[in-house]
Amino acid sequence: MSHETTPTRVDGDATAARAWSPTALPPLLDSEVAHVAYHRPDWLRQWVERYGSPLHVVWPKLLERNAEALQAVPRRHGVALDVYYGAKVNKSQALVRAAVEAGIGVDVSSEYEMQDALLAGIDPRRLVATGPAKTARFHGQLVARGALISVDSLEEFEALQQNGASGRARVLLRCRPASARASRFGMGEADVTHCLRTLAASRDRFAFEGFHFHLSGYDVASRVQALREVMSQVAAARELGLGVQVIDIGGGLPIRYVDAERYAAFLRSQDATHYRNGKLPTSFYPYGGELDAAAWLDELLGTPLDATSSVAEALIAQGLRLAIEPGRSLVDQAAITVFRVNRVKALADGRHVVYVEGSSFSACETWFASEYLVDPILLSFGAPRGEAPMRAYIAGHSCLDDDVITNRLIDFATKPEPGDLLVYANTAGYQMDLLENEFHRHPMPRRIAVRNGAAGGMEVWPDDKGSLE
């Protein structure tokens, strides 16, 4: 997928509008998204006027492109791959539909996510349920539809045994690798062994298909070590006469938000004075990593698993498919979030705060004691204004002192004015809707889906309706 950054200022098409690109941490943008953000600010203003601020703009087709890029990697290695879109990453129905149209499965963690996937036309056998606290009702629906169930614990396995749903339950056993001993998810070796013995004696109730694990972070080496551990479980299952078809390694594939060199330079130079609260966050998502998801997957498959085989070669030799459940990496570049500026306030300490129509619940990183290290694009309207640089942090419209979209002080090439727009790029991956609510009784932010139309235009429809206007 092509990415681009843009010079400091670009004039809009046939409008009195200008796009001011940030200079510290400008976003990497897909070319379609960049065209709208930098060259058609008039479209964004029209959409905000119609649907309100903040506004989430979704490009469903980009999920399909990301899926194809991931699937191409194991094909080169000769490995069979099952991809499941982690629907929890975003509440967009258009993105779920795009996953179905891309021919991949959907990872659902609730019966509500499952219903959305079914509404989008998914074959129920292309569903996998991975959440740790599935209800008896959810279990019953999954079994009845023939969906794949990742069993998180011995207790869940026993509950599934007692469920009265008709049909055989298709199951994976979720392991807890040694590198994840502190995690509450997955089963240790003794519980896995107990479940395998029960599965071998209960073939009329269960269809065992393989193993599942999920690790935090983005380290390839820890996944490879977990695969080594799971391979011993594969051998144990086969000794009991159980067929093992798949190893599911969950999600955690990285994406790149900003240029790696710019990101590294920013991290080296920043200190507490860059933040309005004087606190330097202790951790950040690796926004400027060296690898995207496809390169990461390629590295994983090419890494030695043992003295004679790479991960890819071992999977092939054992007749195993690899399964992954990407969320963030499948929606890479697939959405932006647009905030309308309400006013700019000068503070007593000489700094400024930019108030926007919207809250930090729609840009949630500050609630996790971290920051979104991607600068917003400023879209200005009206009479041309000269460059008058200003440093400010960005605050939401609620009465909470900590309702800030950035604690970090942003350098603007010109002072934002009421009615201007701030565009945050690449927000589909948890960033835009994880914490959204109706605080102060503001309605939930709207979400629209877009695609290229005729004569260089753009077709737009409300994401929750699923049909073109």
C-alpha positions in Angstrom: 0.0 0.0 0.0 1.4 3.4 -0.9 1.9 6.0 1.7 2.7 9.6 1.4 3.5 12.7 3.5 2.7 16.1 2.2 4.5 19.5 2.2 3.6 22.1 4.8 0.7 23.7 3.0 -1.5 22.5 0.1 -4.3 24.6 -1.4 -7.7 23.0 -1.6 -9.5 22.5 -4.9 -11.7 25.6 -5.8 -12.2 26.6 -2.2 -10.8 29.1 0.2 -9.3 26.2 2.2 -5.8 25.2 3.1 -4.3 22.1 4.6 -1.4 22.6 7.0 0.7 19.5 7.4 2.4 19.0 10.8 6.2 19.0 10.8 7.1 17.0 13.9 5.1 13.8 13.5 3.2 13.9 10.2 1.1 10.8 9.5 1.8 8.3 6.9 -1.2 8.3 4.6 -2.7 6.1 2.0 -2.9 8.0 -1.3 -6.8 7.9 -1.3 -6.9 9.3 2.3 -4.2 11.9 1.6 -6.2 13.2 -1.4 -9.2 13.9 0.8 -7.3 15.2 3.8 -5.0 17.5 1.8 -6.7 18.3 -1.4 -10.4 18.2 -0.6 -10.9 19.8 2.8 -14.2 21.2 1.5 -15.5 17.6 1.4 -14.6 17.1 5.1 -16.2 20.4 6.1 -19.4 19.5 4.3 -19.5 16.1 6.0 -18.9 17.6 9.4 -21.6 20.1 8.8 -24.0 17.3 7.9 -23.0 14.7 10.4 -21.4 16.6 13.3 -18.1 16.7 15.2 -16.3 14.6 15.9 -16.8 12.6 12.7 -15.2 9.2 11.8 -14.6 8.7 8.1 -14.1 5.0 7.1 -12.5 3.6 3.9 -13.8 -0.1 3.9 -11.8 -1.0 0.8 -8.6 -0.5 2.6 -9.3 -3.4 4.9 -9.6 -5.6 1.8 -6.2 -4.3 0.5 -4.6 -5.0 3.9 -6.1 -8.6 3.9 -4.7 -9.3 0.5 -1.2 -8.0 1.5 -1.2 -10.3 4.6 -2.4 -13.3 2.7 0.3 -12.9 0.0 3.0 -13.5 2.6 2.3 -17.1 3.6 1.5 -18.0 0.0 5.1 -17.2 -0.8 6.2 -19.5 2.0 3.8 -22.3 0.9 1.9 -22.0 4.2 -1.9 -22.3 4.5 -3.3 -19.3 6.3 -6.7 -18.6 8.0 -7.3 -14.9 8.6 -10.0 -13.7 11.0 -10.7 -10.0 11.3 -10.6 -8.9 15.0 -14.0 -7.1 15.0 -13.4 -5.7 18.5 -10.9 -3.2 17.0 -13.7 -1.0 15.6 -17.4 -0.7 15.8 -17.8 -0.1 12.1 -20.3 -2.4 10.3 -18.8 -1.4 7.0 -15.4 -2.8 8.0 -17.0 -6.1 9.1 -18.8 -6.2 5.7 -15.4 -5.5 4.0 -13.9 -8.4 5.8 -16.6 -10.7 4.6 -16.2 -9.4 1.0 -12.5 -10.0 1.3 -13.2 -13.7 1.9 -11.7 -13.8 5.4 -13.2 -14.9 8.7 -14.3 -12.8 11.7 -13.1 -13.1 15.3 -16.0 -12.3 17.6 -15.8 -11.8 21.3 -19.6 -11.4 22.0 -22.9 -12.5 20.6 -23.4 -8.9 19.4 -20.2 -9.0 17.3 -21.4 -12.4 16.0 -24.8 -11.0 15.0 -23.1 -8.1 13.1 -20.9 -10.6 11.2 -23.9 -12.7 10.3 -25.7 -9.6 9.2 -22.7 -8.8 6.9 -23.2 -12.3 5.3 -20.4 -14.3 6.9 -20.5 -18.1 6.6 -20.9 -19.1 10.3 -18.1 -21.6 10.0 -15.8 -18.7 9.2 -16.4 -17.3 12.7 -14.0 -17.8 15.6 -14.9 -16.8 19.2 -11.9 -16.0 21.4 -13.2 -14.0 24.3 -12.5 -15.5 27.8 -16.0 -15.1 29.4 -18.5 -16.5 26.9 -22.0 -17.0 28.3 -24.0 -20.2 28.1 -26.2 -18.5 25.5 -23.2 -17.4 23.4 -21.8 -21.0 23.6 -25.1 -22.4 22.4 -25.4 -20.0 19.5 -21.8 -20.8 18.4 -22.3 -24.5 18.6 -25.6 -24.4 16.7 -24.0 -22.4 13.9 -20.9 -24.4 13.6 -18.5 -21.6 14.6 -15.0 -22.3 16.0 -14.6 -21.8 19.7 -11.3 -21.0 21.5 -11.7 -22.5 24.9 -9.9 -20.3 27.4 -10.0 -22.3 30.6 -10.8 -25.7 32.1 -13.9 -24.0 33.6 -15.0 -22.9 30.2 -14.4 -26.4 28.8 -16.6 -27.9 31.5 -19.3 -25.3 30.9 -19.2 -26.2 27.2 -19.6 -29.9 28.1 -22.7 -29.1 30.0 -24.3 -26.8 27.3 -27.4 -28.4 25.8 -26.9 -27.0 22.3 -27.3 -29.6 19.6 -24.3 -30.4 17.4 -20.6 -31.0 17.9 -18.7 -28.1 19.3 -15.7 -27.1 17.1 -12.9 -26.1 19.5 -9.4 -24.8 19.9 -7.6 -25.0 23.2 -6.1 -21.7 24.3 -2.6 -22.3 25.7 -0.7 -20.0 28.1 2.9 -20.1 27.0 5.7 -19.7 29.5 6.4 -16.2 28.4 2.8 -15.3 29.4 2.7 -16.8 32.9 1.4 -13.6 34.5 -1.6 -13.5 32.1 -5.0 -14.6 33.2 -5.8 -15.9 29.8 -5.3 -19.4 28.5 -4.5 -22.8 30.1 -1.3 -24.3 31.6 0.0 -27.6 30.4 -1.8 -29.7 33.0 -5.2 -28.2 32.1 -4.5 -28.6 28.4 -3.6 -32.3 28.9 -6.8 -32.8 30.9 -8.9 -31.3 28.1 -7.1 -33.3 25.4 -7.9 -36.6 27.2 -11.6 -35.6 27.6 -11.7 -34.6 23.9 -10.3 -38.0 22.9 -13.1 -39.7 24.8 -15.9 -37.3 23.7 -15.7 -37.2 19.9 -19.5 -37.3 19.6 -19.7 -33.9 21.4 -16.5 -32.2 20.3 -14.6 -31.6 17.0 -11.1 -30.7 18.1 -9.2 -28.6 15.5 -6.1 -27.2 17.2 -4.5 -24.8 19.6 -4.6 -21.1 20.1 -2.4 -18.5 22.0 -2.2 -14.8 22.1 0.7 -12.7 23.4 0.9 -9.1 24.2 3.4 -6.9 22.4 4.9 -7.2 18.9 8.0 -9.4 19.5 8.6 -12.1 16.9 10.9 -14.1 19.1 8.3 -14.6 21.8 5.8 -16.0 19.2 8.4 -18.4 17.9 9.1 -19.7 21.4 5.4 -20.1 22.0 5.1 -22.1 18.8 7.9 -24.4 20.0 5.9 -25.0 23.2 2.6 -25.6 21.3 4.3 -28.1 18.9 4.8 -30.4 21.9 1.0 -30.1 22.6 0.4 -31.0 18.9 2.4 -34.2 19.4 0.5 -35.0 22.6 -2.8 -34.6 20.9 -1.9 -36.8 18.0 -0.7 -39.5 20.4 -4.3 -39.5 21.7 -5.6 -40.0 18.2 -6.8 -36.4 17.9 -6.4 -34.6 14.6 -4.7 -31.2 14.8 -5.3 -28.9 11.9 -4.3 -25.4 13.0 -2.3 -23.3 15.3 -3.8 -19.9 15.9 -1.3 -17.2 17.1 -3.9 -14.5 17.7 -3.2 -10.9 16.8 -0.5 -8.4 17.6 0.8 -7.6 14.1 2.4 -4.1 14.1 1.5 -1.2 11.8 3.4 2.0 11.0 1.8 5.4 11.7 4.7 7.8 11.2 8.1 7.7 9.6 10.6 5.6 11.7 13.4 8.1 11.6 11.1 11.0 12.6 9.6 9.0 15.3 13.0 7.9 16.8 14.2 11.6 16.6 11.1 12.7 18.5 11.5 10.2 21.2 15.2 11.2 21.7 14.3 14.9 21.9 11.1 14.9 24.0 11.0 15.7 27.7 8.4 16.7 30.3 8.3 20.3 28.9 6.6 18.9 25.8 3.5 18.1 27.9 1.0 20.4 29.4 0.9 18.4 32.7 4.7 18.1 32.9 4.6 14.3 32.8 6.4 12.3 30.2 4.5 9.1 29.5 6.4 5.9 30.3 5.2 3.9 27.3 3.8 4.4 23.8 2.5 2.2 21.1 5.4 1.8 18.6 4.0 4.3 16.1 7.2 4.6 14.1 8.2 1.0 14.0 10.4 -0.5 11.3 8.0 -3.3 10.3 4.5 -3.3 9.0 2.3 -6.3 9.4 3.3 -8.1 6.2 7.0 -7.7 6.9 6.5 -8.9 10.5 4.6 -12.0 9.3 7.3 -12.7 6.7 10.0 -12.5 9.4 8.0 -14.8 11.7 7.6 -17.5 9.0 11.2 -17.3 8.1 12.6 -17.6 11.6 14.1 -21.0 12.7 11.8 -23.0 14.8 14.4 -25.7 15.5 17.8 -26.8 14.2 16.5 -27.9 10.8 13.3 -26.0 10.0 11.9 -22.5 9.8 8.4 -21.8 11.3 7.0 -22.1 7.8 8.8 -25.4 7.0 7.7 -26.9 10.4 4.0 -25.9 9.8 4.2 -27.5 6.3 5.9 -30.7 7.6 3.3 -31.1 10.3 0.4 -30.5 7.9 -0.7 -27.5 10.0 -2.5 -24.3 8.9 -1.5 -21.0 10.6 -4.4 -18.8 11.9 -4.1 -15.1 12.8 -6.7 -12.7 14.2 -5.4 -9.2 13.2 -7.4 -6.2 14.3 -5.3 -3.0 14.1 -3.3 -4.2 11.1 -6.3 -5.0 9.0 -7.8 -1.5 9.5 -4.4 0.2 8.9 -5.2 3.5 7.1 -8.9 2.7 7.0 -10.2 5.7 9.0 -9.7 9.3 10.0 -11.3 11.3 12.8 -12.2 14.9 12.3 -12.7 17.4 15.1 -14.1 20.9 14.5 -12.3 23.7 16.4 -14.6 25.6 18.8 -12.1 28.2 20.1 -8.5 28.9 21.2 -7.9 30.1 24.7 -4.7 31.8 25.9 -3.6 30.6 29.3 -1.9 32.5 32.1 1.4 30.6 31.6 1.7 31.8 28.0 0.5 28.6 26.5 -2.7 28.0 24.5 -5.4 25.4 24.5 -7.4 24.5 21.4 -11.0 23.5 22.3 -12.7 21.2 19.9 -16.3 19.9 19.5 -15.8 16.4 20.8 -14.0 14.7 23.6 -11.0 12.5 24.4 -13.4 9.6 24.7 -13.2 9.6 20.8 -9.4 9.8 20.9 -8.7 7.6 23.8 -4.9 7.4 24.2 -4.6 9.9 27.1 -7.0 7.8 29.2 -4.3 5.1 29.2 -1.6 7.5 30.5 -0.1 7.6 27.0 -0.3 9.8 23.9 -1.2 9.4 20.3 2.2 10.3 18.7 0.7 11.3 15.4 0.1 15.0 14.8 -3.2 16.3 13.5 -3.6 18.0 10.1 -5.0 21.5 10.4 -7.6 22.5 7.8 -8.3 26.2 7.7 -11.1 28.0 5.9 -12.0 31.5 4.9 -9.6 34.3 4.0 -6.0 33.2 3.5 -3.9 33.6 6.7 -0.2 34.0 7.0 2.0 31.6 8.9 1.9 32.6 12.6 3.2 29.5 14.5 1.6 28.6 17.8 2.1 25.8 20.3 -1.0 24.4 22.1 -2.5 21.3 23.5 -5.9 20.1 22.4 -8.9 19.7 24.8 -12.4 18.3 24.6 -15.6 20.0 25.3 -16.5 18.4 28.6 -16.2 19.7 32.1 -13.4 17.2 33.0 -10.0 18.8 33.4 -8.4 15.6 32.0 -10.6 15.7 28.9 -7.7 16.4 26.7 -7.0 14.8 23.3 -3.3 15.7 23.7 -1.4 16.4 26.8 1.4 16.9 24.3 2.0 20.4 23.0 1.4 20.5 19.3 3.3 23.0 17.0 0.8 24.6 14.6 2.1 26.5 11.5 -0.8 28.9 12.0 -3.2 29.6 14.8 -6.4 27.5 14.5 -9.6 29.4 14.3 -13.2 28.5 15.1 -14.6 26.4 12.3 -11.3 25.0 11.3 -10.9 21.2 11.4 -8.3 18.9 13.0 -7.8 15.6 11.2 -6.3 12.7 13.0 -5.2 10.0 10.7 -5.3 6.2 11.0 -7.7 6.1 14.0 -9.5 2.9 13.1 -7.3 0.7 15.3 -9.0 1.1 18.7 -8.2 4.8 18.8 -11.5 6.3 17.8 -14.3 4.4 19.5 -13.0 2.3 22.4 -14.3 4.7 25.1 -16.9 6.7 23.3 -20.0 7.5 25.3 -22.8 10.1 25.6 -21.2 12.2 28.4 -23.1 15.5 28.9 -25.8 13.8 26.7 -23.9 14.6 23.6 -25.0 12.0 21.0 -22.5 9.4 20.0 -20.2 10.5 17.2 -21.4 9.6 13.7 -19.4 7.3 11.4 -19.6 7.4 7.6 -18.1 5.1 5.0 -16.7 6.4 1.8 -15.5 5.1 -1.6 -14.3 6.7 -4.8 -17.2 7.7 -7.1 -17.5 8.9 -10.6 -15.7 11.9 -12.0 -13.3 12.1 -9.1 -16.1 12.4 -6.5 -16.7 10.4 -3.4 -19.7 8.3 -2.5 -20.7 8.5 1.2 -23.1 6.6 3.4 -23.8 6.4 7.1 -21.9 3.4 8.4 -24.7 2.2 10.6 -27.2 2.0 7.7 -25.1 0.0 5.3 -26.6 1.5 2.1 -25.6 4.4 -0.1 -27.4 7.7 0.2 
